[in-house]
Amino acid sequence: MNNKEALIRQFNDAFESRNIDAIVSMVTDNISWTVVGDRTVKGKSEFKAFLNEMNSNKMKFDIFSIITHGNEASCDGEIHIEGKPKYAFCDVYKLSGFKNPLITSFRSYIIKIE
């Protein structure tokens, strides 16, 4: 597993465990997150505030694939949220650096499947 793939795996693991401090530590100060069809948040403080607003129900991620190339990565899978329908997701990331990369932006495509 390369550094970029490890970052994406750790990022999604932190989402699954609702570890907001860990999530925020893996992004740049000028992070931009677009949830397609919903909203875009920009900057670490707005990003952290959005994370705190999100549903706090227990989540389980089934990751199907993580693909990295250059300064980009993608991850897809399913999200199971306690008491909610199942969702399919695909996140497309832009990364900074190669040795110790951080996430500079990402787009999330989320579809209810159950």
Biopython code that builds the backbone (N, CA, C, O; Angstrom):
import numpy as np
from Bio.PDB.StructureBuilder import StructureBuilder

atoms = [
    (1, "MET", "N", (0.855, -1.177, 0.000)),
    (1, "MET", "CA", (0.000, 0.000, 0.000)),
    (1, "MET", "C", (0.902, 1.241, 0.000)),
    (1, "MET", "O", (1.793, 1.356, 0.842)),
    (2, "ASN", "N", (0.677, 2.168, -0.936)),
    (2, "ASN", "CA", (1.490, 3.384, -0.981)),
    (2, "ASN", "C", (0.948, 4.431, 0.009)),
    (2, "ASN", "O", (-0.125, 4.249, 0.585)),
    (3, "ASN", "N", (1.700, 5.526, 0.200)),
    (3, "ASN", "CA", (1.330, 6.574, 1.164)),
    (3, "ASN", "C", (-0.025, 7.176, 0.870)),
    (3, "ASN", "O", (-0.788, 7.463, 1.793)),
    (4, "LYS", "N", (-0.340, 7.373, -0.405)),
    (4, "LYS", "CA", (-1.616, 7.988, -0.774)),
    (4, "LYS", "C", (-2.782, 7.042, -0.477)),
    (4, "LYS", "O", (-3.816, 7.461, 0.043)),
    (5, "GLU", "N", (-2.605, 5.785, -0.807)),
    (5, "GLU", "CA", (-3.654, 4.800, -0.527)),
    (5, "GLU", "C", (-3.855, 4.661, 0.988)),
    (5, "GLU", "O", (-4.989, 4.554, 1.455)),
    (6, "ALA", "N", (-2.770, 4.663, 1.747)),
    (6, "ALA", "CA", (-2.858, 4.570, 3.207)),
    (6, "ALA", "C", (-3.610, 5.778, 3.779)),
    (6, "ALA", "O", (-4.422, 5.630, 4.692)),
    (7, "LEU", "N", (-3.337, 6.974, 3.240)),
    (7, "LEU", "CA", (-4.036, 8.181, 3.688)),
    (7, "LEU", "C", (-5.537, 8.043, 3.467)),
    (7, "LEU", "O", (-6.321, 8.328, 4.373)),
    (8, "ILE", "N", (-5.944, 7.614, 2.290)),
    (8, "ILE", "CA", (-7.371, 7.493, 1.972)),
    (8, "ILE", "C", (-8.020, 6.436, 2.866)),
    (8, "ILE", "O", (-9.140, 6.632, 3.337)),
    (9, "ARG", "N", (-7.337, 5.332, 3.102)),
    (9, "ARG", "CA", (-7.858, 4.281, 4.003)),
    (9, "ARG", "C", (-8.030, 4.845, 5.412)),
    (9, "ARG", "O", (-9.082, 4.661, 6.025)),
    (10, "GLN", "N", (-7.006, 5.533, 5.935)),
    (10, "GLN", "CA", (-7.067, 6.100, 7.281)),
    (10, "GLN", "C", (-8.158, 7.170, 7.386)),
    (10, "GLN", "O", (-8.847, 7.268, 8.402)),
    (11, "PHE", "N", (-8.306, 7.968, 6.329)),
    (11, "PHE", "CA", (-9.321, 9.020, 6.302)),
    (11, "PHE", "C", (-10.715, 8.403, 6.432)),
    (11, "PHE", "O", (-11.535, 8.875, 7.219)),
    (12, "ASN", "N", (-10.979, 7.352, 5.659)),
    (12, "ASN", "CA", (-12.289, 6.708, 5.714)),
    (12, "ASN", "C", (-12.489, 5.962, 7.028)),
    (12, "ASN", "O", (-13.605, 5.921, 7.545)),
    (13, "ASP", "N", (-11.435, 5.374, 7.574)),
    (13, "ASP", "CA", (-11.535, 4.741, 8.892)),
    (13, "ASP", "C", (-11.896, 5.774, 9.961)),
    (13, "ASP", "O", (-12.692, 5.488, 10.855)),
    (14, "ALA", "N", (-11.313, 6.972, 9.871)),
    (14, "ALA", "CA", (-11.612, 8.037, 10.830)),
    (14, "ALA", "C", (-13.067, 8.503, 10.682)),
    (14, "ALA", "O", (-13.723, 8.803, 11.679)),
    (15, "PHE", "N", (-13.575, 8.565, 9.436)),
    (15, "PHE", "CA", (-14.986, 8.892, 9.223)),
    (15, "PHE", "C", (-15.871, 7.843, 9.877)),
    (15, "PHE", "O", (-16.840, 8.170, 10.561)),
    (16, "GLU", "N", (-15.529, 6.591, 9.660)),
    (16, "GLU", "CA", (-16.327, 5.493, 10.203)),
    (16, "GLU", "C", (-16.384, 5.553, 11.732)),
    (16, "GLU", "O", (-17.434, 5.294, 12.320)),
    (17, "SER", "N", (-15.281, 5.886, 12.371)),
    (17, "SER", "CA", (-15.236, 5.937, 13.830)),
    (17, "SER", "C", (-15.619, 7.312, 14.383)),
    (17, "SER", "O", (-15.607, 7.517, 15.597)),
    (18, "ARG", "N", (-15.959, 8.256, 13.495)),
    (18, "ARG", "CA", (-16.355, 9.620, 13.879)),
    (18, "ARG", "C", (-15.245, 10.339, 14.637)),
    (18, "ARG", "O", (-15.523, 11.109, 15.557)),
    (19, "ASN", "N", (-13.981, 10.094, 14.259)),
    (19, "ASN", "CA", (-12.832, 10.727, 14.892)),
    (19, "ASN", "C", (-12.536, 12.036, 14.148)),
    (19, "ASN", "O", (-11.694, 12.079, 13.252)),
    (20, "ILE", "N", (-13.231, 13.075, 14.532)),
    (20, "ILE", "CA", (-13.162, 14.357, 13.813)),
    (20, "ILE", "C", (-11.756, 14.943, 13.857)),
    (20, "ILE", "O", (-11.289, 15.486, 12.856)),
    (21, "ASP", "N", (-11.076, 14.846, 14.990)),
    (21, "ASP", "CA", (-9.712, 15.387, 15.071)),
    (21, "ASP", "C", (-8.785, 14.684, 14.080)),
    (21, "ASP", "O", (-7.959, 15.331, 13.437)),
    (22, "ALA", "N", (-8.918, 13.362, 13.957)),
    (22, "ALA", "CA", (-8.093, 12.619, 12.994)),
    (22, "ALA", "C", (-8.440, 13.029, 11.564)),
    (22, "ALA", "O", (-7.544, 13.209, 10.739)),
    (23, "ILE", "N", (-9.729, 13.178, 11.265)),
    (23, "ILE", "CA", (-10.154, 13.590, 9.922)),
    (23, "ILE", "C", (-9.522, 14.929, 9.569)),
    (23, "ILE", "O", (-8.929, 15.086, 8.502)),
    (24, "VAL", "N", (-9.655, 15.891, 10.473)),
    (24, "VAL", "CA", (-9.150, 17.248, 10.225)),
    (24, "VAL", "C", (-7.631, 17.261, 10.092)),
    (24, "VAL", "O", (-7.085, 18.100, 9.377)),
    (25, "SER", "N", (-6.946, 16.351, 10.764)),
    (25, "SER", "CA", (-5.472, 16.318, 10.685)),
    (25, "SER", "C", (-4.975, 15.839, 9.321)),
    (25, "SER", "O", (-3.797, 16.001, 9.005)),
    (26, "MET", "N", (-5.859, 15.251, 8.508)),
    (26, "MET", "CA", (-5.457, 14.694, 7.215)),
    (26, "MET", "C", (-5.768, 15.614, 6.037)),
    (26, "MET", "O", (-5.614, 15.221, 4.881)),
    (27, "VAL", "N", (-6.209, 16.850, 6.335)),
    (27, "VAL", "CA", (-6.547, 17.792, 5.261)),
    (27, "VAL", "C", (-5.709, 19.059, 5.399)),
    (27, "VAL", "O", (-5.189, 19.365, 6.472)),
    (28, "THR", "N", (-5.590, 19.787, 4.294)),
    (28, "THR", "CA", (-4.871, 21.064, 4.309)),
    (28, "THR", "C", (-5.775, 22.161, 4.886)),
    (28, "THR", "O", (-6.986, 21.981, 5.012)),
    (29, "ASP", "N", (-5.169, 23.289, 5.230)),
    (29, "ASP", "CA", (-5.939, 24.414, 5.791)),
    (29, "ASP", "C", (-6.998, 24.930, 4.832)),
    (29, "ASP", "O", (-8.048, 25.410, 5.260)),
    (30, "ASN", "N", (-6.723, 24.832, 3.515)),
    (30, "ASN", "CA", (-7.662, 25.349, 2.516)),
    (30, "ASN", "C", (-8.523, 24.230, 1.906)),
    (30, "ASN", "O", (-8.897, 24.304, 0.736)),
    (31, "ILE", "N", (-8.832, 23.202, 2.694)),
    (31, "ILE", "CA", (-9.638, 22.075, 2.218)),
    (31, "ILE", "C", (-10.947, 22.555, 1.584)),
    (31, "ILE", "O", (-11.561, 23.520, 2.039)),
    (32, "SER", "N", (-11.347, 21.869, 0.545)),
    (32, "SER", "CA", (-12.643, 22.115, -0.088)),
    (32, "SER", "C", (-13.323, 20.758, -0.247)),
    (32, "SER", "O", (-12.760, 19.841, -0.844)),
    (33, "TRP", "N", (-14.541, 20.636, 0.294)),
    (33, "TRP", "CA", (-15.300, 19.393, 0.201)),
    (33, "TRP", "C", (-16.653, 19.694, -0.420)),
    (33, "TRP", "O", (-17.452, 20.456, 0.126)),
    (34, "THR", "N", (-16.894, 19.084, -1.569)),
    (34, "THR", "CA", (-18.181, 19.214, -2.246)),
    (34, "THR", "C", (-18.933, 17.907, -2.109)),
    (34, "THR", "O", (-18.463, 16.856, -2.545)),
    (35, "VAL", "N", (-20.110, 17.982, -1.496)),
    (35, "VAL", "CA", (-21.038, 16.859, -1.486)),
    (35, "VAL", "C", (-21.982, 17.176, -2.644)),
    (35, "VAL", "O", (-22.850, 18.041, -2.529)),
    (36, "VAL", "N", (-21.806, 16.474, -3.746)),
    (36, "VAL", "CA", (-22.492, 16.795, -4.992)),
    (36, "VAL", "C", (-24.005, 16.783, -4.768)),
    (36, "VAL", "O", (-24.569, 15.825, -4.241)),
    (37, "GLY", "N", (-24.639, 17.878, -5.185)),
    (37, "GLY", "CA", (-26.080, 18.024, -5.035)),
    (37, "GLY", "C", (-26.498, 18.575, -3.686)),
    (37, "GLY", "O", (-27.689, 18.767, -3.441)),
    (38, "ASP", "N", (-25.526, 18.836, -2.793)),
    (38, "ASP", "CA", (-25.868, 19.322, -1.459)),
    (38, "ASP", "C", (-25.163, 20.627, -1.137)),
    (38, "ASP", "O", (-25.806, 21.675, -1.062)),
    (39, "ARG", "N", (-23.840, 20.580, -0.942)),
    (39, "ARG", "CA", (-23.107, 21.796, -0.562)),
    (39, "ARG", "C", (-21.611, 21.624, -0.746)),
    (39, "ARG", "O", (-21.104, 20.520, -0.947)),
    (40, "THR", "N", (-20.919, 22.760, -0.670)),
    (40, "THR", "CA", (-19.457, 22.787, -0.656)),
    (40, "THR", "C", (-19.028, 23.537, 0.591)),
    (40, "THR", "O", (-19.542, 24.615, 0.888)),
    (41, "VAL", "N", (-18.084, 22.960, 1.316)),
    (41, "VAL", "CA", (-17.505, 23.643, 2.474)),
    (41, "VAL", "C", (-16.045, 23.916, 2.160)),
    (41, "VAL", "O", (-15.373, 23.112, 1.514)),
    (42, "LYS", "N", (-15.557, 25.072, 2.631)),
    (42, "LYS", "CA", (-14.185, 25.479, 2.333)),
    (42, "LYS", "C", (-13.482, 25.936, 3.594)),
    (42, "LYS", "O", (-14.049, 26.661, 4.411)),
    (43, "GLY", "N", (-12.247, 25.505, 3.739)),
    (43, "GLY", "CA", (-11.430, 25.881, 4.892)),
    (43, "GLY", "C", (-11.645, 24.916, 6.054)),
    (43, "GLY", "O", (-12.714, 24.324, 6.208)),
    (44, "LYS", "N", (-10.594, 24.775, 6.871)),
    (44, "LYS", "CA", (-10.630, 23.807, 7.966)),
    (44, "LYS", "C", (-11.739, 24.078, 8.977)),
    (44, "LYS", "O", (-12.377, 23.136, 9.447)),
    (45, "SER", "N", (-11.985, 25.342, 9.323)),
    (45, "SER", "CA", (-12.998, 25.615, 10.352)),
    (45, "SER", "C", (-14.399, 25.273, 9.851)),
    (45, "SER", "O", (-15.188, 24.683, 10.588)),
    (46, "GLU", "N", (-14.719, 25.635, 8.606)),
    (46, "GLU", "CA", (-16.027, 25.294, 8.035)),
    (46, "GLU", "C", (-16.147, 23.774, 7.861)),
    (46, "GLU", "O", (-17.210, 23.198, 8.094)),
    (47, "PHE", "N", (-15.056, 23.139, 7.451)),
    (47, "PHE", "CA", (-15.026, 21.686, 7.280)),
    (47, "PHE", "C", (-15.320, 20.995, 8.611)),
    (47, "PHE", "O", (-16.153, 20.091, 8.674)),
    (48, "LYS", "N", (-14.633, 21.423, 9.675)),
    (48, "LYS", "CA", (-14.828, 20.810, 10.991)),
    (48, "LYS", "C", (-16.252, 21.053, 11.492)),
    (48, "LYS", "O", (-16.860, 20.156, 12.076)),
    (49, "ALA", "N", (-16.790, 22.250, 11.272)),
    (49, "ALA", "CA", (-18.160, 22.547, 11.693)),
    (49, "ALA", "C", (-19.152, 21.629, 10.972)),
    (49, "ALA", "O", (-20.101, 21.138, 11.583)),
    (50, "PHE", "N", (-18.931, 21.398, 9.672)),
    (50, "PHE", "CA", (-19.810, 20.509, 8.907)),
    (50, "PHE", "C", (-19.719, 19.079, 9.437)),
    (50, "PHE", "O", (-20.737, 18.396, 9.551)),
    (51, "LEU", "N", (-18.521, 18.627, 9.757)),
    (51, "LEU", "CA", (-18.352, 17.287, 10.323)),
    (51, "LEU", "C", (-19.135, 17.157, 11.628)),
    (51, "LEU", "O", (-19.752, 16.123, 11.882)),
    (52, "ASN", "N", (-19.111, 18.197, 12.450)),
    (52, "ASN", "CA", (-19.832, 18.169, 13.718)),
    (52, "ASN", "C", (-21.351, 18.167, 13.530)),
    (52, "ASN", "O", (-22.080, 17.665, 14.386)),
    (53, "GLU", "N", (-21.834, 18.728, 12.412)),
    (53, "GLU", "CA", (-23.274, 18.751, 12.106)),
    (53, "GLU", "C", (-23.782, 17.404, 11.603)),
    (53, "GLU", "O", (-24.969, 17.097, 11.714)),
    (54, "MET", "N", (-22.878, 16.610, 11.055)),
    (54, "MET", "CA", (-23.283, 15.369, 10.401)),
    (54, "MET", "C", (-23.908, 14.394, 11.384)),
    (54, "MET", "O", (-23.681, 14.456, 12.592)),
    (55, "ASN", "N", (-24.694, 13.504, 10.831)),
    (55, "ASN", "CA", (-25.373, 12.467, 11.591)),
    (55, "ASN", "C", (-24.374, 11.730, 12.483)),
    (55, "ASN", "O", (-23.308, 11.314, 12.030)),
    (56, "SER", "N", (-24.731, 11.578, 13.746)),
    (56, "SER", "CA", (-23.815, 10.913, 14.673)),
    (56, "SER", "C", (-24.138, 9.433, 14.862)),
    (56, "SER", "O", (-23.540, 8.770, 15.710)),
    (57, "ASN", "N", (-25.084, 8.912, 14.075)),
    (57, "ASN", "CA", (-25.382, 7.480, 14.175)),
    (57, "ASN", "C", (-24.155, 6.666, 13.781)),
    (57, "ASN", "O", (-23.307, 7.125, 13.015)),
    (58, "LYS", "N", (-24.077, 5.460, 14.316)),
    (58, "LYS", "CA", (-22.952, 4.569, 14.023)),
    (58, "LYS", "C", (-22.904, 4.257, 12.523)),
    (58, "LYS", "O", (-23.921, 3.910, 11.922)),
    (59, "MET", "N", (-21.718, 4.382, 11.928)),
    (59, "MET", "CA", (-21.521, 4.121, 10.504)),
    (59, "MET", "C", (-20.572, 2.957, 10.309)),
    (59, "MET", "O", (-19.674, 2.725, 11.118)),
    (60, "LYS", "N", (-20.782, 2.237, 9.234)),
    (60, "LYS", "CA", (-19.865, 1.171, 8.805)),
    (60, "LYS", "C", (-19.593, 1.396, 7.334)),
    (60, "LYS", "O", (-20.528, 1.518, 6.543)),
    (61, "PHE", "N", (-18.325, 1.454, 6.952)),
    (61, "PHE", "CA", (-17.932, 1.631, 5.558)),
    (61, "PHE", "C", (-17.448, 0.298, 5.007)),
    (61, "PHE", "O", (-16.631, -0.379, 5.632)),
    (62, "ASP", "N", (-17.946, -0.075, 3.848)),
    (62, "ASP", "CA", (-17.384, -1.181, 3.085)),
    (62, "ASP", "C", (-16.688, -0.550, 1.885)),
    (62, "ASP", "O", (-17.348, -0.068, 0.964)),
    (63, "ILE", "N", (-15.375, -0.551, 1.894)),
    (63, "ILE", "CA", (-14.610, 0.059, 0.806)),
    (63, "ILE", "C", (-14.336, -1.008, -0.243)),
    (63, "ILE", "O", (-13.783, -2.066, 0.056)),
    (64, "PHE", "N", (-14.735, -0.712, -1.484)),
    (64, "PHE", "CA", (-14.536, -1.648, -2.587)),
    (64, "PHE", "C", (-13.189, -1.426, -3.267)),
    (64, "PHE", "O", (-12.498, -2.384, -3.613)),
    (65, "SER", "N", (-12.815, -0.150, -3.457)),
    (65, "SER", "CA", (-11.540, 0.119, -4.122)),
    (65, "SER", "C", (-11.012, 1.493, -3.733)),
    (65, "SER", "O", (-11.766, 2.415, -3.426)),
    (66, "ILE", "N", (-9.691, 1.591, -3.760)),
    (66, "ILE", "CA", (-8.984, 2.861, -3.629)),
    (66, "ILE", "C", (-8.001, 2.888, -4.790)),
    (66, "ILE", "O", (-7.187, 1.980, -4.960)),
    (67, "ILE", "N", (-8.095, 3.943, -5.580)),
    (67, "ILE", "CA", (-7.222, 4.095, -6.749)),
    (67, "ILE", "C", (-6.454, 5.400, -6.594)),
    (67, "ILE", "O", (-7.045, 6.438, -6.299)),
    (68, "THR", "N", (-5.140, 5.353, -6.792)),
    (68, "THR", "CA", (-4.328, 6.571, -6.728)),
    (68, "THR", "C", (-3.511, 6.702, -8.002)),
    (68, "THR", "O", (-3.091, 5.713, -8.602)),
    (69, "HIS", "N", (-3.300, 7.940, -8.396)),
    (69, "HIS", "CA", (-2.452, 8.229, -9.557)),
    (69, "HIS", "C", (-2.016, 9.684, -9.449)),
    (69, "HIS", "O", (-2.854, 10.585, -9.407)),
    (70, "GLY", "N", (-0.716, 9.913, -9.405)),
    (70, "GLY", "CA", (-0.215, 11.280, -9.289)),
    (70, "GLY", "C", (-0.730, 11.913, -8.010)),
    (70, "GLY", "O", (-0.596, 11.340, -6.929)),
    (71, "ASN", "N", (-1.320, 13.099, -8.133)),
    (71, "ASN", "CA", (-1.845, 13.786, -6.948)),
    (71, "ASN", "C", (-3.361, 13.607, -6.808)),
    (71, "ASN", "O", (-4.033, 14.435, -6.193)),
    (72, "GLU", "N", (-3.888, 12.533, -7.378)),
    (72, "GLU", "CA", (-5.317, 12.267, -7.291)),
    (72, "GLU", "C", (-5.570, 10.873, -6.749)),
    (72, "GLU", "O", (-4.724, 9.985, -6.855)),
    (73, "ALA", "N", (-6.751, 10.694, -6.165)),
    (73, "ALA", "CA", (-7.155, 9.390, -5.647)),
    (73, "ALA", "C", (-8.676, 9.310, -5.701)),
    (73, "ALA", "O", (-9.367, 10.325, -5.777)),
    (74, "SER", "N", (-9.174, 8.092, -5.660)),
    (74, "SER", "CA", (-10.613, 7.891, -5.545)),
    (74, "SER", "C", (-10.862, 6.679, -4.656)),
    (74, "SER", "O", (-10.012, 5.800, -4.510)),
    (75, "CYS", "N", (-12.036, 6.661, -4.076)),
    (75, "CYS", "CA", (-12.432, 5.579, -3.189)),
    (75, "CYS", "C", (-13.928, 5.370, -3.389)),
    (75, "CYS", "O", (-14.687, 6.337, -3.462)),
    (76, "ASP", "N", (-14.354, 4.110, -3.479)),
    (76, "ASP", "CA", (-15.788, 3.853, -3.583)),
    (76, "ASP", "C", (-16.170, 2.693, -2.685)),
    (76, "ASP", "O", (-15.344, 1.861, -2.311)),
    (77, "GLY", "N", (-17.452, 2.669, -2.354)),
    (77, "GLY", "CA", (-17.947, 1.607, -1.497)),
    (77, "GLY", "C", (-19.367, 1.871, -1.063)),
    (77, "GLY", "O", (-20.126, 2.563, -1.741)),
    (78, "GLU", "N", (-19.715, 1.307, 0.083)),
    (78, "GLU", "CA", (-21.046, 1.480, 0.647)),
    (78, "GLU", "C", (-20.933, 1.982, 2.084)),
    (78, "GLU", "O", (-19.980, 1.674, 2.799)),
    (79, "ILE", "N", (-21.932, 2.762, 2.480)),
    (79, "ILE", "CA", (-22.025, 3.275, 3.841)),
    (79, "ILE", "C", (-23.288, 2.688, 4.457)),
    (79, "ILE", "O", (-24.376, 2.776, 3.888)),
    (80, "HIS", "N", (-23.123, 2.099, 5.605)),
    (80, "HIS", "CA", (-24.254, 1.565, 6.362)),
    (80, "HIS", "C", (-24.367, 2.419, 7.625)),
    (80, "HIS", "O", (-23.453, 2.438, 8.450)),
    (81, "ILE", "N", (-25.487, 3.124, 7.774)),
    (81, "ILE", "CA", (-25.707, 3.993, 8.924)),
    (81, "ILE", "C", (-26.835, 3.392, 9.750)),
    (81, "ILE", "O", (-27.921, 3.116, 9.240)),
    (82, "GLU", "N", (-26.561, 3.194, 11.028)),
    (82, "GLU", "CA", (-27.538, 2.597, 11.922)),
    (82, "GLU", "C", (-28.877, 3.332, 11.830)),
    (82, "GLU", "O", (-28.948, 4.544, 12.034)),
    (83, "GLY", "N", (-29.938, 2.578, 11.518)),
    (83, "GLY", "CA", (-31.277, 3.151, 11.450)),
    (83, "GLY", "C", (-31.580, 3.918, 10.175)),
    (83, "GLY", "O", (-32.618, 4.574, 10.090)),
    (84, "LYS", "N", (-30.706, 3.853, 9.185)),
    (84, "LYS", "CA", (-30.882, 4.587, 7.923)),
    (84, "LYS", "C", (-30.763, 3.626, 6.749)),
    (84, "LYS", "O", (-30.328, 2.486, 6.914)),
    (85, "PRO", "N", (-31.154, 4.094, 5.546)),
    (85, "PRO", "CA", (-30.936, 3.263, 4.343)),
    (85, "PRO", "C", (-29.445, 3.093, 4.066)),
    (85, "PRO", "O", (-28.613, 3.788, 4.648)),
    (86, "LYS", "N", (-29.119, 2.169, 3.178)),
    (86, "LYS", "CA", (-27.736, 1.954, 2.744)),
    (86, "LYS", "C", (-27.446, 2.930, 1.595)),
    (86, "LYS", "O", (-28.324, 3.231, 0.786)),
    (87, "TYR", "N", (-26.205, 3.415, 1.537)),
    (87, "TYR", "CA", (-25.785, 4.348, 0.502)),
    (87, "TYR", "C", (-24.546, 3.824, -0.209)),
    (87, "TYR", "O", (-23.684, 3.195, 0.406)),
    (88, "ALA", "N", (-24.464, 4.087, -1.508)),
    (88, "ALA", "CA", (-23.237, 3.874, -2.268)),
    (88, "ALA", "C", (-22.531, 5.227, -2.336)),
    (88, "ALA", "O", (-23.178, 6.273, -2.393)),
    (89, "PHE", "N", (-21.194, 5.195, -2.329)),
    (89, "PHE", "CA", (-20.460, 6.453, -2.407)),
    (89, "PHE", "C", (-19.239, 6.305, -3.295)),
    (89, "PHE", "O", (-18.713, 5.210, -3.494)),
    (90, "CYS", "N", (-18.806, 7.438, -3.821)),
    (90, "CYS", "CA", (-17.533, 7.545, -4.508)),
    (90, "CYS", "C", (-16.961, 8.910, -4.160)),
    (90, "CYS", "O", (-17.622, 9.930, -4.354)),
    (91, "ASP", "N", (-15.747, 8.933, -3.651)),
    (91, "ASP", "CA", (-15.048, 10.174, -3.329)),
    (91, "ASP", "C", (-13.872, 10.315, -4.281)),
    (91, "ASP", "O", (-13.147, 9.353, -4.534)),
    (92, "VAL", "N", (-13.690, 11.521, -4.806)),
    (92, "VAL", "CA", (-12.573, 11.830, -5.703)),
    (92, "VAL", "C", (-11.735, 12.905, -5.008)),
    (92, "VAL", "O", (-12.238, 13.981, -4.683)),
    (93, "TYR", "N", (-10.468, 12.607, -4.785)),
    (93, "TYR", "CA", (-9.580, 13.444, -3.981)),
    (93, "TYR", "C", (-8.479, 14.097, -4.805)),
    (93, "TYR", "O", (-8.008, 13.536, -5.794)),
    (94, "LYS", "N", (-8.081, 15.284, -4.382)),
    (94, "LYS", "CA", (-6.841, 15.939, -4.820)),
    (94, "LYS", "C", (-5.927, 15.948, -3.598)),
    (94, "LYS", "O", (-6.363, 16.269, -2.492)),
    (95, "LEU", "N", (-4.664, 15.596, -3.802)),
    (95, "LEU", "CA", (-3.716, 15.467, -2.703)),
    (95, "LEU", "C", (-2.532, 16.404, -2.876)),
    (95, "LEU", "O", (-2.177, 16.795, -3.988)),
    (96, "SER", "N", (-1.930, 16.753, -1.742)),
    (96, "SER", "CA", (-0.693, 17.543, -1.774)),
    (96, "SER", "C", (0.459, 16.622, -1.429)),
    (96, "SER", "O", (0.340, 15.786, -0.533)),
    (97, "GLY", "N", (1.553, 16.761, -2.116)),
    (97, "GLY", "CA", (2.754, 16.004, -1.793)),
    (97, "GLY", "C", (2.649, 14.517, -2.057)),
    (97, "GLY", "O", (1.576, 13.996, -2.363)),
    (98, "PHE", "N", (3.780, 13.844, -1.935)),
    (98, "PHE", "CA", (3.824, 12.409, -2.184)),
    (98, "PHE", "C", (4.283, 11.637, -0.950)),
    (98, "PHE", "O", (3.729, 10.584, -0.632)),
    (99, "LYS", "N", (5.290, 12.156, -0.257)),
    (99, "LYS", "CA", (5.842, 11.430, 0.885)),
    (99, "LYS", "C", (4.863, 11.424, 2.066)),
    (99, "LYS", "O", (4.595, 10.370, 2.643)),
    (100, "ASN", "N", (4.339, 12.578, 2.420)),
    (100, "ASN", "CA", (3.360, 12.721, 3.506)),
    (100, "ASN", "C", (2.164, 13.516, 2.985)),
    (100, "ASN", "O", (1.967, 14.663, 3.386)),
    (101, "PRO", "N", (1.369, 12.926, 2.103)),
    (101, "PRO", "CA", (0.292, 13.677, 1.467)),
    (101, "PRO", "C", (-0.817, 14.067, 2.436)),
    (101, "PRO", "O", (-1.055, 13.408, 3.448)),
    (102, "LEU", "N", (-1.488, 15.166, 2.087)),
    (102, "LEU", "CA", (-2.708, 15.606, 2.760)),
    (102, "LEU", "C", (-3.775, 15.796, 1.693)),
    (102, "LEU", "O", (-3.456, 15.920, 0.510)),
    (103, "ILE", "N", (-5.018, 15.819, 2.097)),
    (103, "ILE", "CA", (-6.130, 16.021, 1.169)),
    (103, "ILE", "C", (-6.372, 17.518, 1.025)),
    (103, "ILE", "O", (-6.602, 18.210, 2.017)),
    (104, "THR", "N", (-6.319, 18.022, -0.217)),
    (104, "THR", "CA", (-6.568, 19.447, -0.464)),
    (104, "THR", "C", (-8.022, 19.697, -0.859)),
    (104, "THR", "O", (-8.572, 20.760, -0.572)),
    (105, "SER", "N", (-8.645, 18.710, -1.520)),
    (105, "SER", "CA", (-10.062, 18.832, -1.869)),
    (105, "SER", "C", (-10.609, 17.452, -2.192)),
    (105, "SER", "O", (-9.867, 16.530, -2.529)),
    (106, "PHE", "N", (-11.928, 17.335, -2.079)),
    (106, "PHE", "CA", (-12.569, 16.111, -2.537)),
    (106, "PHE", "C", (-14.039, 16.359, -2.829)),
    (106, "PHE", "O", (-14.675, 17.250, -2.267)),
    (107, "ARG", "N", (-14.550, 15.532, -3.732)),
    (107, "ARG", "CA", (-15.965, 15.541, -4.114)),
    (107, "ARG", "C", (-16.557, 14.204, -3.709)),
    (107, "ARG", "O", (-15.960, 13.155, -3.949)),
    (108, "SER", "N", (-17.724, 14.242, -3.100)),
    (108, "SER", "CA", (-18.414, 13.023, -2.676)),
    (108, "SER", "C", (-19.696, 12.869, -3.471)),
    (108, "SER", "O", (-20.531, 13.772, -3.508)),
    (109, "TYR", "N", (-19.844, 11.720, -4.103)),
    (109, "TYR", "CA", (-21.065, 11.346, -4.802)),
    (109, "TYR", "C", (-21.726, 10.272, -3.942)),
    (109, "TYR", "O", (-21.135, 9.220, -3.696)),
    (110, "ILE", "N", (-22.944, 10.533, -3.487)),
    (110, "ILE", "CA", (-23.615, 9.629, -2.555)),
    (110, "ILE", "C", (-25.013, 9.336, -3.102)),
    (110, "ILE", "O", (-25.761, 10.249, -3.448)),
    (111, "ILE", "N", (-25.353, 8.033, -3.173)),
    (111, "ILE", "CA", (-26.651, 7.606, -3.709)),
    (111, "ILE", "C", (-27.297, 6.620, -2.739)),
    (111, "ILE", "O", (-26.653, 5.666, -2.304)),
    (112, "LYS", "N", (-28.545, 6.841, -2.403)),
    (112, "LYS", "CA", (-29.286, 5.891, -1.575)),
    (112, "LYS", "C", (-29.565, 4.653, -2.425)),
    (112, "LYS", "O", (-30.076, 4.763, -3.539)),
    (113, "ILE", "N", (-29.225, 3.465, -1.891)),
    (113, "ILE", "CA", (-29.434, 2.244, -2.670)),
    (113, "ILE", "C", (-30.403, 1.262, -2.010)),
    (113, "ILE", "O", (-30.758, 0.249, -2.613)),
    (114, "GLU", "N", (-30.828, 1.547, -0.794)),
    (114, "GLU", "CA", (-31.788, 0.674, -0.116)),
    (114, "GLU", "C", (-32.762, 1.483, 0.670)),
    (114, "GLU", "O", (-33.651, 0.925, 1.313)),
]
sb = StructureBuilder()
sb.init_structure("model")
sb.init_model(0)
sb.init_chain("A")
sb.init_seg("    ")
for serial, (resi, resn, name, xyz) in enumerate(atoms, 1):
    if name == "N":
        sb.init_residue(resn, " ", resi, " ")
    sb.init_atom(name, np.array(xyz, "f"), 0.0, 1.0, " ", f" {name:<3s}", serial, name[0])
structure = sb.get_structure()
